[in-house]
Amino acid sequence: MSDKMNYKRFFELLDTKSALIVGVVGGLLSMGTIGFVVMGVLVLQNRIDLSGANKTNVQKYNNSPVAAAVPQPQDTAPSPVVPKSDRPKVELFVMSYCPYGLQMEKAYLPAWDLLKNKADIDVKFVSYAMHGKKEIDENTRQYCIQKNYQEKYISYLNCFTGEDNFGKCLSAVGLSDDKLASCVSATDKQFNISGNFDDQSKWLSGRYPIYAVNGDLNDKYSVQGSPTLVINGVQAEAGRTPEAVKQAICNAFNNPPAECKKQLANTPFQPGFGLNAQ
């Protein structure tokens, strides 16, 4: 009887369970054999060191081998200490259409409203724009509202951060573009706003038009982006909630006023327009 017939007779004599066991064992033996063959090939190609080191886990950068995914220690400078004063000066630098600037403004406004009679608080603008001509126009509009109608600015900004509709928000506080036109025109000339926008050779990194209204303060405080909070002349860290901003301002008083005892909301708003919580 041939070997083929013997194999056939052997499998016919097995019950289902035994045949399954034999099949599994045979499969494992076959996979093991294949594995040994593959390992032998890799050893011969010097890709696996039998001592256990894997020689493929190396990246090359500038033709020099660097171990992959090895974290490098970084020096972190401590945050500067905000000096205290009797009446803190608080400045928030934003771009008017920056989603995270808008998020911070929504946190800033309740603290500003609470402490407006105890501290000097305002909004200023980053020295370049990332969101087109509409951002430049809105920056200047807000600059003029603060300059000439300061008592209306908090209400305007509460409206604008909730909805991208400056016309509606101007009407809500009793203003119009016509009332702001003289200031907008004078500010444009003083800081060459339109000229800087039209001359792309002057744009930051060739991509972002310069907005120079608060350029001197941007340089003084090393403002790099939106939002940047400055308290008593020093960049300050604060979470993007009304309570966190209030605490940052209150910590800058020599003697915090009674208003600092009031608890504000401690949930961040969503980035961008809208007054929903994040």
C-alpha positions as CSV (number, residue, x, y, z in Angstrom):
1,M,0.0,0.0,0.0
2,S,1.4,3.4,-0.9
3,D,2.2,6.2,1.5
4,K,-0.6,8.2,0.1
5,M,-3.1,5.4,0.8
6,N,-1.7,5.0,4.3
7,Y,-2.3,8.7,5.0
8,K,-5.8,8.5,3.7
9,R,-6.6,5.4,5.9
10,F,-5.1,7.1,8.9
11,F,-7.4,10.2,8.6
12,E,-10.4,8.1,7.9
13,L,-9.9,6.3,11.2
14,L,-9.9,9.5,13.2
15,D,-13.1,10.9,14.8
16,T,-13.9,14.6,14.4
17,K,-12.3,15.8,17.6
18,S,-9.0,13.9,17.0
19,A,-8.9,15.1,13.4
20,L,-9.3,18.7,14.6
21,I,-6.4,18.3,17.1
22,V,-4.2,16.7,14.5
23,G,-5.0,19.6,12.1
24,V,-4.1,22.3,14.7
25,V,-0.9,20.6,15.7
26,G,0.1,20.3,12.1
27,G,-0.6,23.9,11.4
28,L,1.4,25.1,14.4
29,L,4.4,23.0,13.3
30,S,4.2,24.4,9.8
31,M,4.1,28.0,11.1
32,G,7.1,27.3,13.4
33,T,9.0,26.0,10.5
34,I,8.3,29.1,8.4
35,G,9.3,31.3,11.4
36,F,12.7,29.6,11.7
37,V,13.3,30.0,8.0
38,V,12.5,33.8,8.1
39,M,14.7,34.3,11.2
40,G,17.5,32.5,9.5
41,V,17.3,34.8,6.5
42,L,17.3,37.9,8.7
43,V,20.3,36.7,10.7
44,L,22.2,36.1,7.4
45,Q,21.3,39.6,6.3
46,N,22.7,41.0,9.6
47,R,19.3,42.6,10.4
48,I,18.8,40.8,13.7
49,D,21.6,40.4,16.2
50,L,21.3,37.2,18.2
51,S,22.2,39.2,21.3
52,G,18.7,40.7,21.1
53,A,19.4,44.2,19.6
54,N,17.1,45.1,16.7
55,K,19.3,47.0,14.2
56,T,16.3,48.5,12.2
57,N,15.1,50.7,15.1
58,V,17.3,53.6,14.1
59,Q,16.5,56.8,12.2
60,K,18.9,58.8,10.2
61,Y,19.0,62.6,10.3
62,N,21.6,64.6,8.4
63,N,23.3,61.3,7.7
64,S,23.9,60.7,11.4
65,P,22.1,57.8,13.2
66,V,19.8,58.9,16.0
67,A,17.9,56.5,18.2
68,A,14.2,56.5,17.3
69,A,11.7,58.1,19.7
70,V,14.3,59.0,22.4
71,P,13.0,62.1,24.2
72,Q,15.4,64.9,24.6
73,P,15.5,67.0,27.7
74,Q,14.3,70.6,27.3
75,D,14.9,73.6,29.4
76,T,11.7,75.3,30.5
77,A,12.0,78.8,31.7
78,P,9.8,79.6,34.8
79,S,6.8,81.9,34.1
80,P,7.6,85.5,35.1
81,V,6.1,86.7,38.4
82,V,3.4,89.2,37.9
83,P,4.1,92.3,40.2
84,K,1.4,93.5,42.5
85,S,0.0,97.0,42.5
86,D,-2.9,99.0,44.0
87,R,-4.6,99.2,40.6
88,P,-3.5,96.5,38.2
89,K,-3.2,97.3,34.5
90,V,-4.7,94.4,32.5
91,E,-4.3,94.1,28.7
92,L,-5.6,91.3,26.6
93,F,-4.0,91.1,23.1
94,V,-6.1,89.3,20.5
95,M,-7.0,89.1,16.8
96,S,-10.7,89.9,16.5
97,Y,-11.5,86.8,14.5
98,C,-9.1,84.4,16.2
99,P,-11.2,81.5,17.5
100,Y,-9.0,81.2,20.7
101,G,-8.9,85.0,21.1
102,L,-12.7,85.0,21.0
103,Q,-12.8,82.2,23.6
104,M,-10.5,84.1,25.9
105,E,-12.5,87.3,25.4
106,K,-15.7,85.5,26.5
107,A,-13.8,84.5,29.7
108,Y,-12.3,88.0,30.1
109,L,-15.5,90.0,29.8
110,P,-17.2,88.9,33.1
111,A,-14.0,89.5,35.1
112,W,-13.6,92.9,33.4
113,D,-17.2,93.8,34.2
114,L,-16.7,92.8,37.8
115,L,-13.5,94.7,38.3
116,K,-13.8,97.6,35.9
117,N,-13.9,100.1,38.7
118,K,-10.9,98.6,40.5
119,A,-8.4,97.9,37.7
120,D,-7.5,99.4,34.3
121,I,-8.6,96.7,31.9
122,D,-8.9,96.8,28.1
123,V,-8.4,94.8,24.9
124,K,-5.5,95.5,22.5
125,F,-4.6,93.9,19.2
126,V,-1.8,91.6,18.0
127,S,0.5,93.3,15.5
128,Y,-0.5,91.2,12.5
129,A,-3.7,89.7,11.2
130,M,-4.4,86.1,10.2
131,H,-8.0,86.2,9.2
132,G,-8.2,88.6,6.2
133,K,-9.4,92.1,5.6
134,K,-12.5,91.6,7.8
135,E,-10.3,91.1,10.8
136,I,-8.3,94.3,10.1
137,D,-11.6,96.3,9.8
138,E,-13.0,94.8,13.0
139,N,-9.8,95.5,14.9
140,T,-10.0,99.1,13.9
141,R,-13.8,99.3,14.6
142,Q,-13.2,98.0,18.1
143,Y,-10.2,100.2,18.7
144,C,-12.4,103.3,17.9
145,I,-15.3,102.1,20.1
146,Q,-12.9,101.8,23.0
147,K,-11.3,105.1,22.3
148,N,-14.4,107.2,21.9
149,Y,-17.2,105.1,23.5
150,Q,-15.5,103.1,26.1
151,E,-18.6,102.7,28.2
152,K,-20.3,100.8,25.3
153,Y,-17.4,98.5,24.5
154,I,-18.1,95.7,27.0
155,S,-21.7,95.5,25.7
156,Y,-20.5,95.5,22.1
157,L,-18.0,92.8,22.7
158,N,-20.5,90.6,24.6
159,C,-22.7,90.8,21.5
160,F,-19.9,90.4,18.9
161,T,-18.3,87.3,20.6
162,G,-21.7,85.7,20.6
163,E,-22.5,86.3,17.0
164,D,-20.4,87.4,14.0
165,N,-22.6,90.4,13.1
166,F,-21.0,93.8,13.8
167,G,-23.9,95.8,12.4
168,K,-26.4,94.2,14.7
169,C,-24.0,94.7,17.7
170,L,-23.4,98.4,16.8
171,S,-27.1,99.0,16.7
172,A,-27.6,97.2,20.0
173,V,-25.3,99.7,21.7
174,G,-26.6,102.8,19.8
175,L,-23.6,103.1,17.4
176,S,-23.1,102.9,13.7
177,D,-20.2,102.8,11.2
178,D,-21.1,106.4,10.4
179,K,-20.4,107.5,14.0
180,L,-17.1,105.7,13.9
181,A,-16.1,106.7,10.4
182,S,-14.0,109.8,11.4
183,C,-11.9,107.7,13.9
184,V,-11.5,104.8,11.6
185,S,-10.2,107.1,8.8
186,A,-7.8,108.9,11.1
187,T,-6.5,105.6,12.6
188,D,-6.0,104.1,9.2
189,K,-3.8,107.1,8.2
190,Q,-1.9,107.3,11.5
191,F,-0.9,103.6,11.4
192,N,-0.9,103.1,7.6
193,I,-3.3,100.2,8.0
194,S,-4.5,100.1,4.4
195,G,-1.0,100.7,3.1
196,N,0.4,97.8,5.1
197,F,-2.5,95.6,3.9
198,D,-2.0,96.5,0.2
199,D,1.8,96.1,0.3
200,Q,2.3,92.3,0.6
201,S,6.1,92.7,0.6
202,K,5.8,93.9,4.1
203,W,3.6,91.1,5.3
204,L,4.9,88.9,8.2
205,S,6.5,85.8,6.7
206,G,4.9,86.9,3.4
207,R,1.5,85.7,4.7
208,Y,0.1,88.0,7.3
209,P,-0.6,91.7,6.9
210,I,0.9,94.0,9.6
211,Y,-1.5,95.7,12.0
212,A,0.5,98.3,13.8
213,V,-2.1,100.0,16.0
214,N,-0.6,98.5,19.2
215,G,2.7,97.5,17.6
216,D,4.8,99.3,20.2
217,L,3.2,97.3,23.0
218,N,3.5,94.0,21.1
219,D,7.2,94.7,21.0
220,K,7.5,95.8,24.6
221,Y,5.7,92.7,25.9
222,S,7.0,90.2,23.3
223,V,3.5,89.4,22.2
224,Q,3.6,86.5,19.7
225,G,0.0,85.5,19.1
226,S,-3.7,85.6,20.1
227,P,-4.6,85.5,23.0
228,T,-1.9,87.0,25.1
229,L,-2.7,88.3,28.6
230,V,-0.5,91.0,30.1
231,I,-0.9,92.1,33.7
232,N,1.2,94.9,35.2
233,G,3.5,94.8,32.2
234,V,4.2,91.0,32.4
235,Q,2.7,88.2,30.4
236,A,0.4,86.3,32.7
237,E,-1.0,82.8,32.6
238,A,-4.7,82.2,33.2
239,G,-7.2,79.5,32.2
240,R,-9.9,80.5,29.7
241,T,-12.7,80.7,32.3
242,P,-14.2,83.8,33.9
243,E,-13.1,82.6,37.4
244,A,-9.5,81.9,36.2
245,V,-9.2,85.3,34.7
246,K,-10.7,87.0,37.8
247,Q,-8.2,85.1,40.0
248,A,-5.3,86.2,37.7
249,I,-6.3,89.8,38.1
250,C,-7.1,89.6,41.8
251,N,-3.7,88.1,42.5
252,A,-2.1,91.2,41.1
253,F,-3.6,93.5,43.7
254,N,-1.7,94.6,46.8
255,N,-5.0,94.4,48.6
256,P,-7.7,92.5,46.7
257,P,-11.1,94.3,46.7
258,A,-14.3,92.7,48.0
259,E,-15.3,91.9,44.4
260,C,-12.6,89.3,44.3
261,K,-14.6,87.2,46.7
262,K,-17.4,86.8,44.1
263,Q,-17.3,83.4,42.4
264,L,-17.6,83.5,38.6
265,A,-18.3,80.7,36.2
266,N,-15.4,78.2,35.9
267,T,-16.3,76.5,32.7
268,P,-14.6,77.5,29.4
269,F,-16.6,78.7,26.4
270,Q,-16.2,77.1,23.0
271,P,-13.6,78.6,20.7
272,G,-14.9,81.0,18.1
273,F,-18.3,82.8,18.0
274,G,-21.1,81.6,20.2
275,L,-21.8,81.6,24.0
276,N,-22.0,77.8,24.5
277,A,-19.8,76.1,27.1
278,Q,-17.1,73.9,25.7
